[in-house]
């Protein structure tokens, strides 16, 4: 059974960079045919797509966040990561990692989510 | 960007009743690449429907999706107590965007 688990600091200061990691178990992130995604949800609000990466490193980002976002796949680990720079209070949210099949497909496996608060 | 508008914002029904949730897109959703998710408090979203009308693995047949172009519907034929949650539509044919959600609450 595929499982995803987010990890990283729960508190980030304004103007700094938010960094999160998603650890995948029960499957290989290097398997072809899957995109690995980040999605966020501000407290009490709806879902916002951040971006996705293919195991080869090809990434796609939400245009509204593109200038601040980097999604990467570290080598030799079954993980992928998110970096969001110049954060403000508006970036406070639960951050989810998820998997979707290649092509036009929705996310079918999700992590449980991790709350990141931006505050001084 | 395709904007998805869900209605109603909140739907109050009783167990055993039929629920009809709407999702309208600001432009046509290519190839009906429209999904529905269920989210309960403190949990990640759960995929229910993809391709506008196909049920995801393990989803009970009381959940059904329909529609095409810009108008889509999620129907829950007979509400069970565990169905009361927030439901989101998502289009994945032109980047990825979500609706703002419909809260289904017990009347």
gemmi code that builds the backbone of each chain (N, CA, C; Angstrom):
import gemmi

chains = {
    "A": [
        ("UNK", (0.838, -1.191, 0.000), (0.000, 0.000, 0.000), (0.877, 1.248, 0.000)),
        ("UNK", (0.679, 2.104, -0.972), (1.477, 3.321, -1.066), (1.129, 4.269, 0.080)),
        ("UNK", (2.148, 4.847, 0.693), (1.946, 5.834, 1.748), (2.863, 7.021, 1.502)),
        ("UNK", (2.352, 8.209, 1.810), (3.122, 9.439, 1.700), (3.083, 10.155, 3.045)),
        ("UNK", (4.211, 10.740, 3.428), (4.304, 11.410, 4.724), (5.085, 12.709, 4.572)),
        ("UNK", (4.434, 13.810, 4.918), (5.087, 15.113, 4.877), (5.887, 15.360, 6.158)),
        ("UNK", (6.981, 16.098, 6.039), (7.761, 16.472, 7.212), (8.445, 17.806, 6.964)),
        ("UNK", (8.708, 18.509, 8.053), (9.369, 19.800, 7.955), (8.966, 20.707, 9.089)),
        ("UNK", (9.564, 21.894, 9.158), (9.257, 22.831, 10.248), (7.802, 23.259, 10.240)),
        ("UNK", (7.211, 23.365, 11.424), (5.832, 23.804, 11.536), (5.692, 25.306, 11.637)),
        ("UNK", (6.818, 25.984, 11.821), (6.800, 27.440, 11.966), (7.912, 28.044, 11.124)),
        ("UNK", (7.560, 29.010, 10.299), (8.524, 29.694, 9.441), (8.318, 31.198, 9.595)),
        ("UNK", (9.404, 31.942, 9.618), (9.304, 33.395, 9.774), (8.985, 34.070, 8.437)),
        ("UNK", (8.270, 35.184, 8.478), (7.991, 35.932, 7.244), (9.282, 36.279, 6.510)),
        ("UNK", (9.226, 36.217, 5.195), (10.320, 36.497, 4.245), (11.300, 35.333, 4.111)),
        ("UNK", (11.180, 34.319, 4.950), (12.087, 33.177, 4.845), (11.550, 32.135, 3.859)),
        ("UNK", (12.267, 31.023, 3.756), (11.891, 29.965, 2.816), (11.309, 28.774, 3.544)),
        ("UNK", (10.152, 28.347, 3.106), (9.483, 27.159, 3.636), (10.049, 25.941, 2.909)),
        ("UNK", (10.438, 24.926, 3.675), (10.982, 23.705, 3.070), (10.296, 22.488, 3.667)),
        ("UNK", (9.731, 21.644, 2.807), (9.064, 20.425, 3.231), (9.551, 19.243, 2.402)),
        ("UNK", (9.466, 18.063, 3.015), (9.840, 16.826, 2.343), (8.673, 15.858, 2.414)),
        ("UNK", (8.468, 15.106, 1.356), (7.475, 14.046, 1.331), (8.200, 12.719, 1.148)),
        ("UNK", (8.052, 11.830, 2.106), (8.668, 10.512, 2.038), (7.642, 9.509, 1.558)),
        ("UNK", (8.004, 8.769, 0.529), (7.115, 7.791, -0.086), (7.528, 6.392, 0.343)),
        ("UNK", (6.577, 5.596, 0.786), (6.831, 4.200, 1.128), (5.795, 3.317, 0.446)),
        ("UNK", (6.174, 2.056, 0.243), (5.260, 1.138, -0.435), (5.288, 1.268, -1.938)),
        ("UNK", (6.227, 2.027, -2.449), (6.373, 2.231, -3.886), (7.581, 3.086, -4.159)),
        ("UNK", (8.065, 3.057, -5.394), (9.262, 3.817, -5.731), (8.914, 5.105, -6.447)),
        ("UNK", (9.514, 6.192, -5.989), (9.282, 7.483, -6.623), (9.902, 7.517, -8.020)),
        ("UNK", (10.814, 6.568, -8.276), (11.492, 6.516, -9.578), (10.736, 5.713, -10.620)),
        ("UNK", (9.606, 5.170, -10.234), (8.790, 4.427, -11.197), (8.231, 5.386, -12.235)),
        ("UNK", (8.329, 5.000, -13.484), (7.777, 5.845, -14.533), (6.251, 5.810, -14.474)),
        ("UNK", (5.662, 6.889, -14.943), (4.209, 6.906, -15.010), (3.508, 7.645, -13.908)),
        ("UNK", (4.278, 8.324, -13.039), (3.641, 9.038, -11.936), (4.232, 10.427, -11.761)),
        ("UNK", (3.339, 11.364, -11.402), (3.748, 12.681, -10.988), (3.547, 12.798, -9.476)),
        ("UNK", (4.430, 13.550, -8.852), (4.391, 13.752, -7.408), (4.125, 15.229, -7.160)),
        ("UNK", (3.074, 15.491, -6.357), (2.521, 16.840, -6.281), (2.507, 17.401, -4.866)),
        ("UNK", (2.411, 18.725, -4.814), (2.145, 19.449, -3.570), (0.860, 20.269, -3.743)),
        ("UNK", (0.038, 20.219, -2.717), (-1.240, 20.933, -2.672), (-1.358, 21.515, -1.268)),
        ("UNK", (-1.943, 22.702, -1.142), (-2.061, 23.296, 0.185), (-3.494, 23.743, 0.475)),
        ("UNK", (-3.763, 23.942, 1.758), (-5.104, 24.323, 2.197), (-4.991, 25.257, 3.399)),
        ("UNK", (-5.208, 26.553, 3.216), (-5.221, 27.473, 4.362), (-6.296, 27.053, 5.356)),
        ("UNK", (-6.080, 27.335, 6.635), (-7.056, 26.923, 7.651), (-8.463, 27.384, 7.331)),
        ("UNK", (-9.401, 26.439, 7.294), (-10.799, 26.751, 7.043), (-11.131, 27.117, 5.614)),
        ("UNK", (-10.175, 26.928, 4.702), (-10.409, 27.317, 3.303), (-10.257, 26.129, 2.359)),
        ("UNK", (-10.282, 26.428, 1.062), (-10.229, 25.379, 0.060), (-8.816, 24.989, -0.340)),
        ("UNK", (-8.737, 24.127, -1.348), (-7.479, 23.524, -1.784), (-6.849, 24.344, -2.914)),
        ("UNK", (-5.529, 24.429, -2.887), (-4.773, 25.132, -3.933), (-3.628, 24.254, -4.417)),
        ("UNK", (-3.584, 24.039, -5.709), (-2.511, 23.256, -6.329), (-1.236, 24.089, -6.369)),
        ("UNK", (-0.128, 23.483, -5.948), (1.162, 24.182, -5.955), (1.996, 23.762, -7.162)),
        ("UNK", (2.144, 22.468, -7.380), (2.932, 21.997, -8.500), (3.196, 20.508, -8.438)),
        ("UNK", (3.828, 19.991, -9.484), (4.113, 18.561, -9.597), (5.476, 18.347, -10.211)),
        ("UNK", (6.055, 17.151, -9.964), (7.325, 16.792, -10.563), (7.287, 15.341, -11.004)),
        ("UNK", (7.921, 15.061, -12.136), (8.071, 13.700, -12.626), (9.376, 13.153, -12.060)),
        ("UNK", (9.507, 11.841, -12.002), (10.699, 11.272, -11.385), (11.975, 11.721, -12.096)),
        ("UNK", (11.835, 12.065, -13.373), (13.003, 12.493, -14.153), (13.451, 13.904, -13.801)),
        ("UNK", (12.596, 14.620, -13.049), (12.940, 15.976, -12.647), (12.147, 17.055, -13.363)),
        ("UNK", (11.368, 16.680, -14.324), (10.538, 17.650, -15.045), (9.422, 18.130, -14.128)),
        ("UNK", (9.338, 19.461, -13.935), (8.393, 20.011, -12.972), (7.418, 20.975, -13.627)),
        ("UNK", (6.233, 21.071, -13.033), (5.227, 22.033, -13.469), (4.667, 22.734, -12.238)),
        ("UNK", (4.499, 24.066, -12.344), (4.067, 24.848, -11.196), (2.810, 25.645, -11.505)),
        ("UNK", (2.024, 25.891, -10.447), (0.888, 26.811, -10.544), (1.440, 28.184, -10.938)),
        ("UNK", (0.947, 28.758, -12.014), (1.484, 30.062, -12.459), (1.460, 31.136, -11.370)),
        ("UNK", (0.477, 31.081, -10.477), (0.370, 32.115, -9.450), (1.466, 31.997, -8.386)),
        ("UNK", (2.119, 30.861, -8.302), (3.174, 30.634, -7.303), (4.537, 30.384, -7.936)),
        ("UNK", (4.573, 30.296, -9.243), (5.754, 29.819, -9.960), (7.043, 30.546, -9.594)),
        ("UNK", (6.952, 31.849, -9.377), (8.174, 32.631, -9.112), (8.794, 32.303, -7.758)),
        ("UNK", (8.042, 31.639, -6.883), (8.542, 31.382, -5.528), (8.724, 29.893, -5.221)),
        ("UNK", (8.328, 29.015, -6.122), (8.263, 27.580, -5.825), (9.362, 26.792, -6.548)),
        ("UNK", (9.929, 25.828, -5.823), (10.797, 24.820, -6.431), (10.415, 23.471, -5.865)),
        ("UNK", (10.119, 22.523, -6.744), (9.876, 21.135, -6.349), (11.003, 20.307, -6.944)),
        ("UNK", (11.589, 19.450, -6.128), (12.734, 18.662, -6.590), (12.670, 17.245, -6.060)),
        ("UNK", (13.465, 16.381, -6.697), (13.584, 14.983, -6.281), (15.035, 14.740, -5.916)),
        ("UNK", (15.355, 14.682, -4.623), (16.735, 14.411, -4.211), (17.175, 13.040, -4.705)),
        ("UNK", (18.414, 12.909, -5.073), (18.895, 11.631, -5.567), (19.046, 10.632, -4.430)),
        ("UNK", (18.902, 9.368, -4.750), (19.138, 8.263, -3.814), (18.184, 8.209, -2.634)),
        ("UNK", (17.090, 8.921, -2.709), (16.100, 8.859, -1.647), (14.717, 8.720, -2.253)),
        ("UNK", (13.845, 8.065, -1.571), (12.470, 7.925, -2.047), (11.642, 9.097, -1.515)),
        ("UNK", (12.063, 10.294, -1.875), (11.458, 11.509, -1.371), (11.364, 12.554, -2.478)),
        ("UNK", (10.500, 13.521, -2.285), (10.533, 14.730, -3.087), (10.289, 15.908, -2.157)),
        ("UNK", (10.686, 17.088, -2.607), (10.670, 18.213, -1.688), (10.029, 19.446, -2.296)),
        ("UNK", (9.651, 20.366, -1.407), (9.037, 21.638, -1.771), (9.806, 22.761, -1.102)),
        ("UNK", (10.123, 23.778, -1.868), (10.659, 25.013, -1.315), (9.807, 26.163, -1.805)),
        ("UNK", (9.370, 27.005, -0.853), (8.568, 28.178, -1.168), (9.243, 29.376, -0.518)),
        ("UNK", (9.702, 30.300, -1.342), (10.497, 31.420, -0.832), (9.637, 32.633, -0.486)),
        ("UNK", (10.246, 33.542, 0.251), (9.622, 34.833, 0.585), (8.201, 34.676, 1.121)),
        ("UNK", (8.055, 33.829, 2.120), (6.715, 33.516, 2.624), (6.124, 34.682, 3.416)),
        ("UNK", (4.795, 34.729, 3.397), (4.033, 35.684, 4.208), (2.958, 34.904, 4.966)),
        ("UNK", (2.186, 35.615, 5.774), (1.120, 34.958, 6.534), (0.128, 34.247, 5.612)),
        ("UNK", (-0.012, 34.733, 4.386), (-0.932, 34.112, 3.434), (-0.495, 32.703, 3.017)),
        ("UNK", (0.736, 32.358, 3.318), (1.238, 31.012, 3.000), (0.991, 30.020, 4.138)),
        ("UNK", (0.400, 30.484, 5.221), (0.032, 29.575, 6.309), (-1.038, 28.609, 5.815)),
        ("UNK", (-0.764, 27.314, 5.950), (-1.668, 26.316, 5.390), (-1.260, 24.924, 5.835)),
        ("UNK", (-2.161, 23.971, 5.622), (-1.790, 22.561, 5.670), (-1.263, 22.209, 4.276)),
        ("UNK", (-0.075, 21.656, 4.240), (0.564, 21.276, 2.982), (0.472, 19.761, 2.817)),
        ("UNK", (-0.092, 19.354, 1.684), (-0.235, 17.939, 1.370), (0.691, 17.557, 0.215)),
        ("UNK", (1.262, 16.359, 0.302), (1.892, 15.785, -0.882), (0.965, 14.695, -1.415)),
        ("UNK", (1.057, 14.430, -2.698), (0.131, 13.498, -3.329), (0.750, 12.904, -4.589)),
        ("UNK", (0.149, 11.829, -5.054), (0.596, 11.188, -6.290), (-0.520, 11.204, -7.322)),
        ("UNK", (-0.151, 11.409, -8.572), (-1.131, 11.211, -9.641), (-0.460, 10.501, -10.805)),
        ("UNK", (-1.229, 9.741, -11.522), (-0.695, 9.009, -12.668), (-0.361, 9.964, -13.798)),
        ("UNK", (0.588, 9.600, -14.608), (0.987, 10.376, -15.771), (-0.209, 10.601, -16.689)),
        ("UNK", (-0.153, 11.641, -17.477), (-1.282, 11.974, -18.332), (-2.271, 12.803, -17.549)),
        ("UNK", (-3.487, 12.835, -17.976), (-4.525, 13.639, -17.320), (-5.230, 12.772, -16.279)),
        ("UNK", (-4.782, 12.908, -15.046), (-5.336, 12.123, -13.945), (-5.347, 12.933, -12.659)),
        ("UNK", (-6.320, 12.685, -11.780), (-6.344, 13.378, -10.495), (-5.415, 12.674, -9.511)),
        ("UNK", (-5.164, 13.302, -8.371), (-4.337, 12.698, -7.336), (-5.122, 11.613, -6.615)),
        ("UNK", (-4.542, 10.416, -6.540), (-5.253, 9.296, -5.937), (-4.716, 8.892, -4.573)),
        ("UNK", (-3.459, 9.205, -4.284), (-2.893, 8.952, -2.967), (-2.402, 10.276, -2.391)),
        ("UNK", (-2.739, 10.501, -1.114), (-2.374, 11.740, -0.436), (-1.691, 11.440, 0.892)),
        ("UNK", (-0.780, 12.328, 1.300), (-0.275, 12.276, 2.655), (-1.314, 12.846, 3.605)),
        ("UNK", (-1.036, 12.765, 4.900), (-1.990, 13.245, 5.890), (-1.958, 14.758, 6.039)),
        ("UNK", (-0.909, 15.395, 5.522), (-0.809, 16.846, 5.589), (-0.017, 17.316, 6.793)),
        ("UNK", (0.642, 18.466, 6.644), (1.367, 19.074, 7.745), (1.085, 20.567, 7.767)),
        ("UNK", (0.795, 21.093, 8.952), (0.479, 22.503, 9.093), (1.759, 23.322, 9.190)),
        ("UNK", (1.877, 24.317, 8.349), (2.978, 25.263, 8.411), (2.401, 26.642, 8.691)),
        ("UNK", (2.884, 27.247, 9.752), (2.442, 28.581, 10.143), (3.553, 29.588, 9.870)),
        ("UNK", (3.206, 30.676, 9.212), (4.175, 31.737, 8.958), (3.919, 32.851, 9.962)),
        ("UNK", (4.884, 33.041, 10.849), (4.730, 34.038, 11.903), (6.091, 34.371, 12.492)),
        ("UNK", (6.247, 35.592, 12.949), (7.501, 35.985, 13.580), (7.475, 35.654, 15.066)),
    ],
    "B": [
        ("UNK", (-6.893, 30.625, -16.448), (-7.187, 29.658, -15.396), (-8.680, 29.339, -15.394)),
        ("UNK", (-9.018, 28.066, -15.264), (-10.422, 27.662, -15.185), (-10.885, 27.807, -13.738)),
        ("UNK", (-11.917, 28.620, -13.539), (-12.486, 28.814, -12.206), (-13.683, 27.875, -12.053)),
        ("UNK", (-13.679, 27.137, -10.951), (-14.782, 26.219, -10.640), (-15.614, 26.808, -9.517)),
        ("UNK", (-16.930, 26.880, -9.725), (-17.840, 27.420, -8.727), (-18.794, 26.328, -8.283)),
        ("UNK", (-18.758, 26.011, -6.988), (-19.599, 24.953, -6.454), (-20.825, 25.528, -5.768)),
        ("UNK", (-21.928, 24.817, -5.900), (-23.151, 25.227, -5.218), (-23.933, 23.996, -4.775)),
        ("UNK", (-24.686, 24.114, -3.658), (-24.676, 25.276, -2.780), (-23.411, 25.301, -1.916)),
        ("UNK", (-23.228, 26.367, -1.153), (-22.091, 26.413, -0.248), (-22.241, 25.411, 0.878)),
        ("UNK", (-23.458, 25.304, 1.387), (-23.791, 24.348, 2.439), (-25.100, 23.676, 2.078)),
        ("UNK", (-25.149, 22.367, 2.296), (-26.342, 21.577, 2.009), (-26.709, 20.812, 3.278)),
        ("UNK", (-27.923, 21.040, 3.768), (-28.372, 20.381, 4.995), (-29.402, 19.314, 4.655)),
        ("UNK", (-29.063, 18.067, 4.921), (-29.923, 16.940, 4.597), (-29.889, 15.922, 5.719)),
        ("UNK", (-30.807, 14.963, 5.645), (-30.879, 13.897, 6.652), (-30.374, 12.597, 6.058)),
        ("UNK", (-29.857, 11.705, 6.902), (-29.472, 10.371, 6.408), (-30.624, 9.720, 5.658)),
        ("UNK", (-30.285, 9.057, 4.556), (-31.301, 8.414, 3.735), (-31.771, 9.274, 2.575)),
        ("UNK", (-31.543, 10.589, 2.670), (-31.947, 11.483, 1.579), (-30.932, 11.464, 0.448)),
        ("UNK", (-31.321, 12.082, -0.650), (-30.476, 12.186, -1.841), (-29.803, 13.555, -1.845)),
        ("UNK", (-28.511, 13.566, -2.155), (-27.759, 14.821, -2.208), (-27.312, 15.098, -3.638)),
        ("UNK", (-27.485, 16.326, -4.068), (-27.050, 16.736, -5.401), (-26.174, 17.973, -5.265)),
        ("UNK", (-24.912, 17.836, -5.660), (-23.930, 18.903, -5.557), (-23.521, 19.323, -6.958)),
        ("UNK", (-23.369, 20.634, -7.149), (-23.084, 21.175, -8.472), (-21.695, 21.793, -8.552)),
        ("UNK", (-21.092, 21.694, -9.716), (-19.791, 22.310, -9.994), (-19.868, 22.901, -11.395)),
        ("UNK", (-19.700, 24.214, -11.491), (-19.764, 24.894, -12.788), (-18.406, 25.511, -13.114)),
        ("UNK", (-17.931, 25.273, -14.337), (-16.624, 25.772, -14.771), (-16.766, 27.043, -15.605)),
        ("UNK", (-15.762, 27.922, -15.495), (-15.783, 29.185, -16.228), (-15.545, 28.996, -17.727)),
        ("UNK", (-15.009, 27.849, -18.106), (-14.863, 27.461, -19.512), (-14.901, 25.947, -19.584)),
        ("UNK", (-15.095, 25.436, -20.769), (-15.274, 24.000, -20.927), (-14.076, 23.207, -20.378)),
        ("UNK", (-14.371, 22.161, -19.648), (-13.335, 21.281, -19.095), (-12.991, 20.237, -20.157)),
        ("UNK", (-11.756, 20.283, -20.621), (-11.374, 19.420, -21.732), (-11.515, 17.952, -21.362)),
        ("UNK", (-12.136, 17.214, -22.293), (-12.306, 15.765, -22.156), (-12.922, 15.345, -20.824)),
        ("UNK", (-13.690, 16.249, -20.232), (-14.348, 15.955, -18.942), (-13.350, 15.492, -17.877)),
        ("UNK", (-12.211, 16.165, -17.851), (-11.213, 15.842, -16.825), (-11.614, 16.539, -15.528)),
        ("UNK", (-12.654, 15.970, -14.882), (-13.243, 16.557, -13.695), (-13.335, 15.491, -12.619)),
        ("UNK", (-12.836, 15.821, -11.433), (-12.847, 14.883, -10.316), (-13.617, 15.469, -9.136)),
        ("UNK", (-14.061, 14.569, -8.270), (-14.704, 14.959, -7.014), (-13.941, 14.310, -5.855)),
        ("UNK", (-13.754, 15.097, -4.794), (-13.097, 14.614, -3.597), (-14.013, 14.835, -2.389)),
        ("UNK", (-13.849, 13.970, -1.398), (-14.517, 14.117, -0.100), (-13.444, 14.418, 0.937)),
        ("UNK", (-13.701, 15.381, 1.806), (-12.754, 15.673, 2.881), (-13.479, 15.776, 4.214)),
        ("UNK", (-12.987, 14.999, 5.181), (-13.506, 15.063, 6.543), (-12.523, 15.829, 7.411)),
        ("UNK", (-12.996, 16.392, 8.544), (-12.128, 17.218, 9.383), (-10.842, 16.505, 9.769)),
        ("UNK", (-9.726, 17.199, 9.586), (-8.434, 16.658, 9.973), (-7.888, 15.585, 9.052)),
        ("UNK", (-8.556, 15.354, 7.924), (-8.105, 14.313, 6.998), (-7.762, 14.917, 5.629)),
        ("UNK", (-6.975, 14.164, 4.882), (-6.686, 14.544, 3.510), (-7.914, 14.286, 2.631)),
        ("UNK", (-8.003, 14.970, 1.511), (-9.088, 14.660, 0.572), (-8.989, 13.220, 0.080)),
        ("UNK", (-10.153, 12.655, -0.230), (-10.261, 11.281, -0.733), (-10.901, 11.339, -2.111)),
        ("UNK", (-10.253, 10.736, -3.100), (-10.778, 10.755, -4.457), (-12.031, 9.885, -4.561)),
        ("UNK", (-13.107, 10.468, -5.059), (-14.354, 9.729, -5.248), (-14.609, 9.402, -6.721)),
        ("UNK", (-14.522, 10.425, -7.554), (-14.932, 10.346, -8.959), (-13.840, 10.978, -9.817)),
        ("UNK", (-13.538, 10.384, -10.970), (-12.640, 10.978, -11.933), (-13.257, 10.843, -13.320)),
        ("UNK", (-12.756, 11.626, -14.264), (-13.331, 11.598, -15.600), (-14.809, 11.923, -15.598)),
        ("UNK", (-15.232, 12.742, -14.648), (-16.604, 13.210, -14.464), (-17.571, 12.150, -13.952)),
        ("UNK", (-17.337, 10.872, -14.291), (-18.350, 9.868, -13.954), (-17.814, 8.503, -13.526)),
        ("UNK", (-16.516, 8.336, -13.479), (-15.938, 7.043, -13.092), (-15.635, 7.036, -11.598)),
        ("UNK", (-16.111, 6.003, -10.920), (-15.827, 5.904, -9.484), (-14.407, 5.399, -9.251)),
        ("UNK", (-13.744, 6.007, -8.270), (-12.405, 5.540, -7.899), (-12.522, 4.205, -7.177)),
        ("UNK", (-11.392, 3.546, -7.017), (-11.340, 2.228, -6.383), (-11.927, 2.274, -4.983)),
        ("UNK", (-12.858, 1.361, -4.698), (-13.402, 1.232, -3.357), (-14.516, 2.197, -3.011)),
        ("UNK", (-14.921, 3.022, -3.946), (-15.981, 4.005, -3.666), (-17.353, 3.356, -3.855)),
        ("UNK", (-18.230, 3.471, -2.855), (-19.559, 2.837, -2.955), (-20.365, 3.370, -4.125)),
        ("UNK", (-21.254, 2.536, -4.636), (-22.007, 2.925, -5.835), (-23.126, 3.920, -5.541)),
        ("UNK", (-23.300, 4.316, -4.292), (-24.262, 5.396, -4.013), (-23.707, 6.759, -4.462)),
        ("UNK", (-22.410, 6.811, -4.738), (-21.783, 8.018, -5.270), (-21.756, 7.923, -6.799)),
        ("UNK", (-22.251, 8.958, -7.465), (-22.193, 8.981, -8.915), (-21.919, 10.397, -9.403)),
        ("UNK", (-21.222, 10.475, -10.525), (-20.911, 11.758, -11.118), (-21.468, 11.838, -12.528)),
        ("UNK", (-21.818, 13.049, -12.935), (-22.344, 13.240, -14.276), (-21.997, 14.640, -14.754)),
        ("UNK", (-22.267, 14.877, -16.024), (-22.062, 16.204, -16.589), (-20.999, 16.221, -17.662)),
        ("UNK", (-20.892, 17.360, -18.324), (-19.892, 17.551, -19.368), (-19.766, 19.033, -19.663)),
        ("UNK", (-18.689, 19.385, -20.345), (-18.497, 20.788, -20.720), (-18.220, 21.672, -19.527)),
        ("UNK", (-19.223, 22.430, -19.092), (-19.034, 23.349, -17.970), (-19.888, 23.016, -16.760)),
        ("UNK", (-20.773, 22.052, -16.852), (-21.684, 21.743, -15.743), (-21.578, 20.290, -15.315)),
        ("UNK", (-21.257, 20.100, -14.047), (-21.024, 18.768, -13.496), (-21.788, 18.606, -12.195)),
        ("UNK", (-22.143, 17.355, -11.893), (-22.941, 17.059, -10.697), (-22.396, 15.826, -9.997)),
        ("UNK", (-22.336, 15.901, -8.675), (-22.074, 14.737, -7.838), (-23.375, 14.407, -7.127)),
        ("UNK", (-23.798, 13.160, -7.231), (-25.023, 12.717, -6.580), (-24.700, 11.610, -5.596)),
        ("UNK", (-25.251, 11.740, -4.397), (-25.170, 10.677, -3.400), (-26.595, 10.188, -3.229)),
        ("UNK", (-26.845, 8.947, -3.620), (-28.229, 8.494, -3.770), (-28.963, 8.400, -2.434)),
        ("UNK", (-28.343, 7.789, -1.426), (-28.932, 7.673, -0.098), (-27.838, 7.956, 0.913)),
        ("UNK", (-27.960, 9.072, 1.598), (-26.901, 9.512, 2.488), (-26.727, 8.585, 3.687)),
        ("UNK", (-25.484, 8.194, 3.923), (-25.094, 7.464, 5.116), (-24.469, 8.468, 6.097)),
        ("UNK", (-24.470, 8.145, 7.398), (-23.896, 9.089, 8.380), (-22.463, 9.505, 8.057)),
        ("UNK", (-21.692, 8.591, 7.466), (-20.286, 8.899, 7.176), (-20.098, 9.787, 5.943)),
        ("UNK", (-21.186, 10.105, 5.233), (-21.072, 10.922, 4.025), (-21.058, 12.417, 4.316)),
        ("UNK", (-21.351, 12.792, 5.551), (-21.411, 14.220, 5.872), (-19.985, 14.754, 6.007)),
        ("UNK", (-19.636, 15.644, 5.096), (-18.251, 16.089, 4.925), (-18.257, 17.285, 3.966)),
        ("UNK", (-17.058, 17.721, 3.583), (-16.922, 18.753, 2.560), (-16.515, 18.085, 1.250)),
        ("UNK", (-17.112, 18.519, 0.151), (-16.845, 17.952, -1.157), (-16.273, 19.020, -2.076)),
        ("UNK", (-15.202, 18.640, -2.781), (-14.534, 19.541, -3.718), (-14.545, 18.950, -5.119)),
        ("UNK", (-14.776, 19.791, -6.113), (-14.525, 19.374, -7.488), (-13.155, 19.909, -7.908)),
        ("UNK", (-12.568, 19.254, -8.878), (-11.238, 19.602, -9.381), (-11.209, 19.348, -10.875)),
        ("UNK", (-10.662, 20.296, -11.628), (-10.432, 20.017, -13.046), (-8.933, 19.853, -13.256)),
        ("UNK", (-8.568, 18.886, -14.098), (-7.150, 18.600, -14.309), (-6.824, 18.513, -15.803)),
        ("UNK", (-7.630, 19.186, -16.602), (-7.388, 19.192, -18.043), (-6.621, 20.409, -18.530)),
        ("UNK", (-6.602, 21.458, -17.748), (-5.919, 22.701, -18.080), (-5.285, 23.216, -16.805)),
        ("UNK", (-4.031, 22.860, -16.576), (-3.442, 22.985, -15.236), (-4.361, 22.246, -14.243)),
        ("UNK", (-4.358, 22.658, -12.996), (-5.210, 22.002, -11.997), (-5.820, 23.084, -11.126)),
        ("UNK", (-7.139, 23.090, -11.009), (-7.821, 24.024, -10.112), (-8.928, 23.288, -9.370)),
        ("UNK", (-9.274, 23.839, -8.199), (-10.305, 23.268, -7.350), (-11.455, 24.250, -7.185)),
        ("UNK", (-12.655, 23.707, -6.943), (-13.758, 24.538, -6.502), (-13.576, 24.893, -5.033)),
        ("UNK", (-14.449, 25.763, -4.535), (-14.300, 26.242, -3.162), (-14.914, 25.308, -2.136)),
        ("UNK", (-15.629, 24.282, -2.608), (-16.179, 23.275, -1.706), (-17.653, 23.456, -1.390)),
        ("UNK", (-18.321, 22.335, -1.126), (-19.691, 22.309, -0.607), (-19.671, 21.523, 0.693)),
        ("UNK", (-20.194, 22.139, 1.750), (-20.274, 21.456, 3.030), (-21.605, 20.736, 3.116)),
        ("UNK", (-21.578, 19.438, 3.305), (-22.778, 18.631, 3.452), (-22.945, 18.336, 4.937)),
        ("UNK", (-23.993, 18.918, 5.532), (-24.178, 18.780, 6.970), (-25.488, 18.072, 7.299)),
        ("UNK", (-25.511, 17.506, 8.498), (-26.705, 16.782, 8.947), (-27.784, 17.773, 9.355)),
        ("UNK", (-28.981, 17.570, 8.809), (-30.105, 18.437, 9.138), (-30.716, 18.040, 10.481)),
    ],
}
model = gemmi.Model(1)
for chain_id, residues in chains.items():
    chain = gemmi.Chain(chain_id)
    for i, (resn, *xyz) in enumerate(residues, 1):
        res = gemmi.Residue()
        res.name, res.seqid = resn, gemmi.SeqId(i, " ")
        for name, pos in zip(("N", "CA", "C"), xyz):
            atom = gemmi.Atom()
            atom.name, atom.element = name, gemmi.Element(name[0])
            atom.pos, atom.b_iso = gemmi.Position(*pos), 0.0
            res.add_atom(atom)
        chain.add_residue(res)
    model.add_chain(chain)
structure = gemmi.Structure()
structure.add_model(model)
structure.setup_entities()
